[in-house]
């Protein structure tokens, strides 16, 4: 299975569970870089979807972090 297909399945499962899988800033950064590395720009929507489950969610900051992860 391709990484993006796996990511879509994971994202769906996490959203259905309502789980915050990156509660700390360090985990949030690692999630961004892992998705950007494995899926590139195609993973942005899933990253944003996963981040939106956090009570600390800031969509502008998440977009900026993912863009940085793509270019680093």
mmCIF file as gemmi writes it, N, C-alpha and C atoms, coordinates in Angstrom:
data_model
loop_
_atom_site.group_PDB
_atom_site.id
_atom_site.type_symbol
_atom_site.label_atom_id
_atom_site.label_alt_id
_atom_site.label_comp_id
_atom_site.label_asym_id
_atom_site.label_entity_id
_atom_site.label_seq_id
_atom_site.pdbx_PDB_ins_code
_atom_site.Cartn_x
_atom_site.Cartn_y
_atom_site.Cartn_z
_atom_site.occupancy
_atom_site.B_iso_or_equiv
_atom_site.pdbx_formal_charge
_atom_site.auth_seq_id
_atom_site.auth_asym_id
_atom_site.pdbx_PDB_model_num
ATOM 1 N N . UNK Axp A 1 ? 0.847 -1.177 0 1 0 ? 1 A 1
ATOM 2 C CA . UNK Axp A 1 ? 0 0 0 1 0 ? 1 A 1
ATOM 3 C C . UNK Axp A 1 ? 0.89 1.237 0 1 0 ? 1 A 1
ATOM 4 N N . UNK Axp A 2 ? 0.506 2.237 -0.778 1 0 ? 2 A 1
ATOM 5 C CA . UNK Axp A 2 ? 1.267 3.48 -0.859 1 0 ? 2 A 1
ATOM 6 C C . UNK Axp A 2 ? 1.153 4.266 0.449 1 0 ? 2 A 1
ATOM 7 N N . UNK Axp A 3 ? 2.189 5.045 0.774 1 0 ? 3 A 1
ATOM 8 C CA . UNK Axp A 3 ? 2.148 5.82 2.025 1 0 ? 3 A 1
ATOM 9 C C . UNK Axp A 3 ? 0.917 6.721 2.141 1 0 ? 3 A 1
ATOM 10 N N . UNK Axp A 4 ? 0.501 7.36 1.034 1 0 ? 4 A 1
ATOM 11 C CA . UNK Axp A 4 ? -0.646 8.268 1.125 1 0 ? 4 A 1
ATOM 12 C C . UNK Axp A 4 ? -1.928 7.494 1.415 1 0 ? 4 A 1
ATOM 13 N N . UNK Axp A 5 ? -2.06 6.29 0.871 1 0 ? 5 A 1
ATOM 14 C CA . UNK Axp A 5 ? -3.242 5.465 1.152 1 0 ? 5 A 1
ATOM 15 C C . UNK Axp A 5 ? -3.271 5.047 2.617 1 0 ? 5 A 1
ATOM 16 N N . UNK Axp A 6 ? -2.115 4.676 3.125 1 0 ? 6 A 1
ATOM 17 C CA . UNK Axp A 6 ? -2.012 4.315 4.543 1 0 ? 6 A 1
ATOM 18 C C . UNK Axp A 6 ? -2.343 5.509 5.428 1 0 ? 6 A 1
ATOM 19 N N . UNK Axp A 7 ? -1.868 6.685 5.031 1 0 ? 7 A 1
ATOM 20 C CA . UNK Axp A 7 ? -2.133 7.893 5.803 1 0 ? 7 A 1
ATOM 21 C C . UNK Axp A 7 ? -3.632 8.202 5.828 1 0 ? 7 A 1
ATOM 22 N N . UNK Axp A 8 ? -4.287 8.065 4.693 1 0 ? 8 A 1
ATOM 23 C CA . UNK Axp A 8 ? -5.735 8.315 4.643 1 0 ? 8 A 1
ATOM 24 C C . UNK Axp A 8 ? -6.482 7.376 5.597 1 0 ? 8 A 1
ATOM 25 N N . UNK Axp A 9 ? -6.102 6.11 5.595 1 0 ? 9 A 1
ATOM 26 C CA . UNK Axp A 9 ? -6.755 5.136 6.484 1 0 ? 9 A 1
ATOM 27 C C . UNK Axp A 9 ? -6.495 5.479 7.951 1 0 ? 9 A 1
ATOM 28 N N . UNK Axp A 10 ? -5.257 5.822 8.264 1 0 ? 10 A 1
ATOM 29 C CA . UNK Axp A 10 ? -4.905 6.204 9.627 1 0 ? 10 A 1
ATOM 30 C C . UNK Axp A 10 ? -5.67 7.452 10.056 1 0 ? 10 A 1
ATOM 31 N N . UNK Axp A 11 ? -5.708 8.439 9.188 1 0 ? 11 A 1
ATOM 32 C CA . UNK Axp A 11 ? -6.411 9.682 9.507 1 0 ? 11 A 1
ATOM 33 C C . UNK Axp A 11 ? -7.889 9.416 9.786 1 0 ? 11 A 1
ATOM 34 N N . UNK Axp A 12 ? -8.499 8.593 8.958 1 0 ? 12 A 1
ATOM 35 C CA . UNK Axp A 12 ? -9.909 8.259 9.158 1 0 ? 12 A 1
ATOM 36 C C . UNK Axp A 12 ? -10.135 7.571 10.499 1 0 ? 12 A 1
ATOM 37 N N . UNK Axp A 13 ? -9.264 6.63 10.84 1 0 ? 13 A 1
ATOM 38 C CA . UNK Axp A 13 ? -9.403 5.912 12.112 1 0 ? 13 A 1
ATOM 39 C C . UNK Axp A 13 ? -9.218 6.852 13.302 1 0 ? 13 A 1
ATOM 40 N N . UNK Axp A 14 ? -8.225 7.72 13.222 1 0 ? 14 A 1
ATOM 41 C CA . UNK Axp A 14 ? -7.96 8.664 14.316 1 0 ? 14 A 1
ATOM 42 C C . UNK Axp A 14 ? -9.126 9.639 14.467 1 0 ? 14 A 1
ATOM 43 N N . UNK Axp A 15 ? -9.638 10.147 13.359 1 0 ? 15 A 1
ATOM 44 C CA . UNK Axp A 15 ? -10.776 11.081 13.42 1 0 ? 15 A 1
ATOM 45 C C . UNK Axp A 15 ? -12.011 10.39 13.989 1 0 ? 15 A 1
ATOM 46 N N . UNK Axp A 16 ? -12.245 9.148 13.579 1 0 ? 16 A 1
ATOM 47 C CA . UNK Axp A 16 ? -13.399 8.409 14.107 1 0 ? 16 A 1
ATOM 48 C C . UNK Axp A 16 ? -13.282 8.197 15.613 1 0 ? 16 A 1
ATOM 49 N N . UNK Axp A 17 ? -12.055 8.019 16.087 1 0 ? 17 A 1
ATOM 50 C CA . UNK Axp A 17 ? -11.816 7.827 17.518 1 0 ? 17 A 1
ATOM 51 C C . UNK Axp A 17 ? -11.782 9.16 18.265 1 0 ? 17 A 1
ATOM 52 N N . UNK Axp A 18 ? -11.608 10.254 17.536 1 0 ? 18 A 1
ATOM 53 C CA . UNK Axp A 18 ? -11.515 11.565 18.172 1 0 ? 18 A 1
ATOM 54 C C . UNK Axp A 18 ? -10.254 11.721 19.002 1 0 ? 18 A 1
ATOM 55 N N . UNK Axp A 19 ? -9.191 11.035 18.6 1 0 ? 19 A 1
ATOM 56 C CA . UNK Axp A 19 ? -7.956 11.005 19.382 1 0 ? 19 A 1
ATOM 57 C C . UNK Axp A 19 ? -6.992 12.118 18.979 1 0 ? 19 A 1
ATOM 58 N N . UNK Axp A 20 ? -6.384 12.737 19.952 1 0 ? 20 A 1
ATOM 59 C CA . UNK Axp A 20 ? -5.313 13.71 19.728 1 0 ? 20 A 1
ATOM 60 C C . UNK Axp A 20 ? -4.01 12.918 19.767 1 0 ? 20 A 1
ATOM 61 N N . UNK Axp A 21 ? -3.457 12.598 18.585 1 0 ? 21 A 1
ATOM 62 C CA . UNK Axp A 21 ? -2.274 11.728 18.545 1 0 ? 21 A 1
ATOM 63 C C . UNK Axp A 21 ? -0.962 12.494 18.686 1 0 ? 21 A 1
ATOM 64 N N . UNK Axp A 22 ? -1.036 13.818 18.752 1 0 ? 22 A 1
ATOM 65 C CA . UNK Axp A 22 ? 0.165 14.626 18.943 1 0 ? 22 A 1
ATOM 66 C C . UNK Axp A 22 ? -0.112 15.696 19.996 1 0 ? 22 A 1
ATOM 67 N N . UNK Axp A 23 ? -0.278 15.274 21.25 1 0 ? 23 A 1
ATOM 68 C CA . UNK Axp A 23 ? -0.649 16.233 22.287 1 0 ? 23 A 1
ATOM 69 C C . UNK Axp A 23 ? 0.471 17.208 22.678 1 0 ? 23 A 1
ATOM 70 N N . UNK Axp A 24 ? 1.71 16.843 22.46 1 0 ? 24 A 1
ATOM 71 C CA . UNK Axp A 24 ? 2.802 17.76 22.805 1 0 ? 24 A 1
ATOM 72 C C . UNK Axp A 24 ? 3.341 18.419 21.532 1 0 ? 24 A 1
ATOM 73 N N . UNK Axp A 25 ? 3.989 19.551 21.715 1 0 ? 25 A 1
ATOM 74 C CA . UNK Axp A 25 ? 4.558 20.265 20.569 1 0 ? 25 A 1
ATOM 75 C C . UNK Axp A 25 ? 5.59 19.392 19.852 1 0 ? 25 A 1
ATOM 76 N N . UNK Axp A 26 ? 6.389 18.663 20.593 1 0 ? 26 A 1
ATOM 77 C CA . UNK Axp A 26 ? 7.407 17.794 19.994 1 0 ? 26 A 1
ATOM 78 C C . UNK Axp A 26 ? 6.748 16.727 19.109 1 0 ? 26 A 1
ATOM 79 N N . UNK Axp A 27 ? 5.683 16.128 19.581 1 0 ? 27 A 1
ATOM 80 C CA . UNK Axp A 27 ? 4.981 15.103 18.801 1 0 ? 27 A 1
ATOM 81 C C . UNK Axp A 27 ? 4.327 15.726 17.559 1 0 ? 27 A 1
ATOM 82 N N . UNK Axp A 28 ? 3.824 16.916 17.698 1 0 ? 28 A 1
ATOM 83 C CA . UNK Axp A 28 ? 3.205 17.666 16.605 1 0 ? 28 A 1
ATOM 84 C C . UNK Axp A 28 ? 4.235 17.923 15.494 1 0 ? 28 A 1
ATOM 85 N N . UNK Axp A 29 ? 5.425 18.339 15.873 1 0 ? 29 A 1
ATOM 86 C CA . UNK Axp A 29 ? 6.501 18.578 14.9 1 0 ? 29 A 1
ATOM 87 C C . UNK Axp A 29 ? 6.898 17.275 14.22 1 0 ? 29 A 1
ATOM 88 N N . UNK Axp A 30 ? 7.062 16.223 14.999 1 0 ? 30 A 1
ATOM 89 C CA . UNK Axp A 30 ? 7.436 14.923 14.429 1 0 ? 30 A 1
ATOM 90 C C . UNK Axp A 30 ? 6.373 14.429 13.455 1 0 ? 30 A 1
ATOM 91 N N . UNK Axp A 31 ? 5.118 14.634 13.773 1 0 ? 31 A 1
ATOM 92 C CA . UNK Axp A 31 ? 4.03 14.234 12.883 1 0 ? 31 A 1
ATOM 93 C C . UNK Axp A 31 ? 4.12 14.999 11.564 1 0 ? 31 A 1
ATOM 94 N N . UNK Axp A 32 ? 4.339 16.294 11.628 1 0 ? 32 A 1
ATOM 95 C CA . UNK Axp A 32 ? 4.453 17.112 10.413 1 0 ? 32 A 1
ATOM 96 C C . UNK Axp A 32 ? 5.594 16.627 9.531 1 0 ? 32 A 1
ATOM 97 N N . UNK Axp A 33 ? 6.761 16.413 10.126 1 0 ? 33 A 1
ATOM 98 C CA . UNK Axp A 33 ? 7.916 15.998 9.335 1 0 ? 33 A 1
ATOM 99 C C . UNK Axp A 33 ? 7.761 14.576 8.795 1 0 ? 33 A 1
ATOM 100 N N . UNK Axp A 34 ? 7.16 13.693 9.546 1 0 ? 34 A 1
ATOM 101 C CA . UNK Axp A 34 ? 6.947 12.315 9.071 1 0 ? 34 A 1
ATOM 102 C C . UNK Axp A 34 ? 6.002 12.303 7.878 1 0 ? 34 A 1
ATOM 103 N N . UNK Axp A 35 ? 4.909 13.039 7.976 1 0 ? 35 A 1
ATOM 104 C CA . UNK Axp A 35 ? 3.948 13.067 6.872 1 0 ? 35 A 1
ATOM 105 C C . UNK Axp A 35 ? 4.553 13.762 5.656 1 0 ? 35 A 1
ATOM 106 N N . UNK Axp A 36 ? 5.226 14.873 5.859 1 0 ? 36 A 1
ATOM 107 C CA . UNK Axp A 36 ? 5.851 15.597 4.747 1 0 ? 36 A 1
ATOM 108 C C . UNK Axp A 36 ? 6.908 14.738 4.056 1 0 ? 36 A 1
ATOM 109 N N . UNK Axp A 37 ? 7.682 14.002 4.831 1 0 ? 37 A 1
ATOM 110 C CA . UNK Axp A 37 ? 8.723 13.153 4.263 1 0 ? 37 A 1
ATOM 111 C C . UNK Axp A 37 ? 8.137 12.001 3.457 1 0 ? 37 A 1
ATOM 112 N N . UNK Axp A 38 ? 7.13 11.347 4.005 1 0 ? 38 A 1
ATOM 113 C CA . UNK Axp A 38 ? 6.559 10.172 3.354 1 0 ? 38 A 1
ATOM 114 C C . UNK Axp A 38 ? 5.577 10.495 2.235 1 0 ? 38 A 1
ATOM 115 N N . UNK Axp A 39 ? 4.827 11.591 2.362 1 0 ? 39 A 1
ATOM 116 C CA . UNK Axp A 39 ? 3.73 11.854 1.431 1 0 ? 39 A 1
ATOM 117 C C . UNK Axp A 39 ? 3.84 13.174 0.681 1 0 ? 39 A 1
ATOM 118 N N . UNK Axp A 40 ? 4.745 14.041 1.108 1 0 ? 40 A 1
ATOM 119 C CA . UNK Axp A 40 ? 4.88 15.331 0.449 1 0 ? 40 A 1
ATOM 120 C C . UNK Axp A 40 ? 3.629 16.174 0.598 1 0 ? 40 A 1
ATOM 121 N N . UNK Axp A 41 ? 3.426 17.043 -0.376 1 0 ? 41 A 1
ATOM 122 C CA . UNK Axp A 41 ? 2.275 17.95 -0.359 1 0 ? 41 A 1
ATOM 123 C C . UNK Axp A 41 ? 0.951 17.195 -0.278 1 0 ? 41 A 1
ATOM 124 N N . UNK Axp A 42 ? 0.905 16.001 -0.819 1 0 ? 42 A 1
ATOM 125 C CA . UNK Axp A 42 ? -0.329 15.201 -0.802 1 0 ? 42 A 1
ATOM 126 C C . UNK Axp A 42 ? -0.793 14.88 0.622 1 0 ? 42 A 1
ATOM 127 N N . UNK Axp A 43 ? 0.11 14.971 1.592 1 0 ? 43 A 1
ATOM 128 C CA . UNK Axp A 43 ? -0.245 14.67 2.975 1 0 ? 43 A 1
ATOM 129 C C . UNK Axp A 43 ? -0.753 15.86 3.773 1 0 ? 43 A 1
ATOM 130 N N . UNK Axp A 44 ? -0.735 17.055 3.183 1 0 ? 44 A 1
ATOM 131 C CA . UNK Axp A 44 ? -1.118 18.271 3.914 1 0 ? 44 A 1
ATOM 132 C C . UNK Axp A 44 ? -2.53 18.182 4.494 1 0 ? 44 A 1
ATOM 133 N N . UNK Axp A 45 ? -3.505 17.779 3.697 1 0 ? 45 A 1
ATOM 134 C CA . UNK Axp A 45 ? -4.897 17.739 4.173 1 0 ? 45 A 1
ATOM 135 C C . UNK Axp A 45 ? -5.051 16.778 5.347 1 0 ? 45 A 1
ATOM 136 N N . UNK Axp A 46 ? -4.371 15.639 5.283 1 0 ? 46 A 1
ATOM 137 C CA . UNK Axp A 46 ? -4.449 14.686 6.392 1 0 ? 46 A 1
ATOM 138 C C . UNK Axp A 46 ? -3.775 15.251 7.637 1 0 ? 46 A 1
ATOM 139 N N . UNK Axp A 47 ? -2.632 15.914 7.468 1 0 ? 47 A 1
ATOM 140 C CA . UNK Axp A 47 ? -1.96 16.532 8.613 1 0 ? 47 A 1
ATOM 141 C C . UNK Axp A 47 ? -2.888 17.565 9.269 1 0 ? 47 A 1
ATOM 142 N N . UNK Axp A 48 ? -3.488 18.404 8.445 1 0 ? 48 A 1
ATOM 143 C CA . UNK Axp A 48 ? -4.391 19.429 8.983 1 0 ? 48 A 1
ATOM 144 C C . UNK Axp A 48 ? -5.583 18.787 9.692 1 0 ? 48 A 1
ATOM 145 N N . UNK Axp A 49 ? -6.084 17.706 9.131 1 0 ? 49 A 1
ATOM 146 C CA . UNK Axp A 49 ? -7.207 17.004 9.749 1 0 ? 49 A 1
ATOM 147 C C . UNK Axp A 49 ? -6.808 16.42 11.103 1 0 ? 49 A 1
ATOM 148 N N . UNK Axp A 50 ? -5.635 15.817 11.166 1 0 ? 50 A 1
ATOM 149 C CA . UNK Axp A 50 ? -5.151 15.235 12.429 1 0 ? 50 A 1
ATOM 150 C C . UNK Axp A 50 ? -4.919 16.323 13.469 1 0 ? 50 A 1
ATOM 151 N N . UNK Axp A 51 ? -4.364 17.442 13.051 1 0 ? 51 A 1
ATOM 152 C CA . UNK Axp A 51 ? -4.084 18.542 13.983 1 0 ? 51 A 1
ATOM 153 C C . UNK Axp A 51 ? -5.364 19.16 14.533 1 0 ? 51 A 1
ATOM 154 N N . UNK Axp A 52 ? -6.41 19.151 13.739 1 0 ? 52 A 1
ATOM 155 C CA . UNK Axp A 52 ? -7.645 19.81 14.161 1 0 ? 52 A 1
ATOM 156 C C . UNK Axp A 52 ? -8.287 19.141 15.37 1 0 ? 52 A 1
ATOM 157 N N . UNK Axp A 53 ? -7.83 17.956 15.719 1 0 ? 53 A 1
ATOM 158 C CA . UNK Axp A 53 ? -8.378 17.237 16.867 1 0 ? 53 A 1
ATOM 159 C C . UNK Axp A 53 ? -7.827 17.738 18.199 1 0 ? 53 A 1
ATOM 160 N N . UNK Axp A 54 ? -6.787 18.54 18.144 1 0 ? 54 A 1
ATOM 161 C CA . UNK Axp A 54 ? -6.17 19.061 19.359 1 0 ? 54 A 1
ATOM 162 C C . UNK Axp A 54 ? -6.912 20.295 19.863 1 0 ? 54 A 1
ATOM 163 N N . UNK Axp A 55 ? -7.098 20.39 21.154 1 0 ? 55 A 1
ATOM 164 C CA . UNK Axp A 55 ? -7.727 21.605 21.696 1 0 ? 55 A 1
ATOM 165 C C . UNK Axp A 55 ? -6.84 22.841 21.519 1 0 ? 55 A 1
ATOM 166 N N . UNK Axp A 56 ? -5.563 22.632 21.243 1 0 ? 56 A 1
ATOM 167 C CA . UNK Axp A 56 ? -4.617 23.737 21.046 1 0 ? 56 A 1
ATOM 168 C C . UNK Axp A 56 ? -4.459 24.093 19.567 1 0 ? 56 A 1
ATOM 169 N N . UNK Axp A 57 ? -5.304 23.54 18.709 1 0 ? 57 A 1
ATOM 170 C CA . UNK Axp A 57 ? -5.17 23.68 17.257 1 0 ? 57 A 1
ATOM 171 C C . UNK Axp A 57 ? -5.165 25.134 16.808 1 0 ? 57 A 1
ATOM 172 N N . UNK Axp A 58 ? -4.198 25.447 15.945 1 0 ? 58 A 1
ATOM 173 C CA . UNK Axp A 58 ? -4.079 26.762 15.31 1 0 ? 58 A 1
ATOM 174 C C . UNK Axp A 58 ? -3.791 26.467 13.836 1 0 ? 58 A 1
ATOM 175 N N . UNK Axp A 59 ? -4.789 26.634 12.981 1 0 ? 59 A 1
ATOM 176 C CA . UNK Axp A 59 ? -4.635 26.217 11.586 1 0 ? 59 A 1
ATOM 177 C C . UNK Axp A 59 ? -3.529 26.978 10.861 1 0 ? 59 A 1
ATOM 178 N N . UNK Axp A 60 ? -3.362 28.256 11.128 1 0 ? 60 A 1
ATOM 179 C CA . UNK Axp A 60 ? -2.301 29.022 10.466 1 0 ? 60 A 1
ATOM 180 C C . UNK Axp A 60 ? -0.926 28.495 10.863 1 0 ? 60 A 1
ATOM 181 N N . UNK Axp A 61 ? -0.739 28.196 12.141 1 0 ? 61 A 1
ATOM 182 C CA . UNK Axp A 61 ? 0.541 27.664 12.612 1 0 ? 61 A 1
ATOM 183 C C . UNK Axp A 61 ? 0.788 26.273 12.034 1 0 ? 61 A 1
ATOM 184 N N . UNK Axp A 62 ? -0.263 25.472 11.927 1 0 ? 62 A 1
ATOM 185 C CA . UNK Axp A 62 ? -0.122 24.121 11.371 1 0 ? 62 A 1
ATOM 186 C C . UNK Axp A 62 ? 0.265 24.191 9.896 1 0 ? 62 A 1
ATOM 187 N N . UNK Axp A 63 ? -0.363 25.079 9.149 1 0 ? 63 A 1
ATOM 188 C CA . UNK Axp A 63 ? -0.031 25.259 7.722 1 0 ? 63 A 1
ATOM 189 C C . UNK Axp A 63 ? 1.432 25.679 7.572 1 0 ? 63 A 1
ATOM 190 N N . UNK Axp A 64 ? 1.848 26.629 8.395 1 0 ? 64 A 1
ATOM 191 C CA . UNK Axp A 64 ? 3.225 27.127 8.337 1 0 ? 64 A 1
ATOM 192 C C . UNK Axp A 64 ? 4.222 26.01 8.676 1 0 ? 64 A 1
ATOM 193 N N . UNK Axp A 65 ? 3.923 25.241 9.708 1 0 ? 65 A 1
ATOM 194 C CA . UNK Axp A 65 ? 4.808 24.144 10.101 1 0 ? 65 A 1
ATOM 195 C C . UNK Axp A 65 ? 4.906 23.107 8.989 1 0 ? 65 A 1
ATOM 196 N N . UNK Axp A 66 ? 3.783 22.748 8.382 1 0 ? 66 A 1
ATOM 197 C CA . UNK Axp A 66 ? 3.826 21.73 7.333 1 0 ? 66 A 1
ATOM 198 C C . UNK Axp A 66 ? 4.626 22.238 6.131 1 0 ? 66 A 1
ATOM 199 N N . UNK Axp A 67 ? 4.453 23.497 5.779 1 0 ? 67 A 1
ATOM 200 C CA . UNK Axp A 67 ? 5.237 24.067 4.672 1 0 ? 67 A 1
ATOM 201 C C . UNK Axp A 67 ? 6.728 24.023 4.986 1 0 ? 67 A 1
ATOM 202 N N . UNK Axp A 68 ? 7.069 24.342 6.214 1 0 ? 68 A 1
ATOM 203 C CA . UNK Axp A 68 ? 8.481 24.287 6.631 1 0 ? 68 A 1
ATOM 204 C C . UNK Axp A 68 ? 8.995 22.842 6.548 1 0 ? 68 A 1
ATOM 205 N N . UNK Axp A 69 ? 8.176 21.891 6.983 1 0 ? 69 A 1
ATOM 206 C CA . UNK Axp A 69 ? 8.579 20.481 6.937 1 0 ? 69 A 1
ATOM 207 C C . UNK Axp A 69 ? 8.813 20.02 5.499 1 0 ? 69 A 1
ATOM 208 N N . UNK Axp A 70 ? 8.033 20.523 4.571 1 0 ? 70 A 1
ATOM 209 C CA . UNK Axp A 70 ? 8.215 20.152 3.169 1 0 ? 70 A 1
ATOM 210 C C . UNK Axp A 70 ? 9.528 20.646 2.602 1 0 ? 70 A 1
ATOM 211 N N . UNK Axp A 71 ? 9.99 21.797 3.068 1 0 ? 71 A 1
ATOM 212 C CA . UNK Axp A 71 ? 11.186 22.419 2.507 1 0 ? 71 A 1
ATOM 213 C C . UNK Axp A 71 ? 12.447 22.176 3.32 1 0 ? 71 A 1
ATOM 214 N N . UNK Axp A 72 ? 12.339 21.432 4.402 1 0 ? 72 A 1
ATOM 215 C CA . UNK Axp A 72 ? 13.52 21.189 5.241 1 0 ? 72 A 1
ATOM 216 C C . UNK Axp A 72 ? 14.069 19.811 4.977 1 0 ? 72 A 1
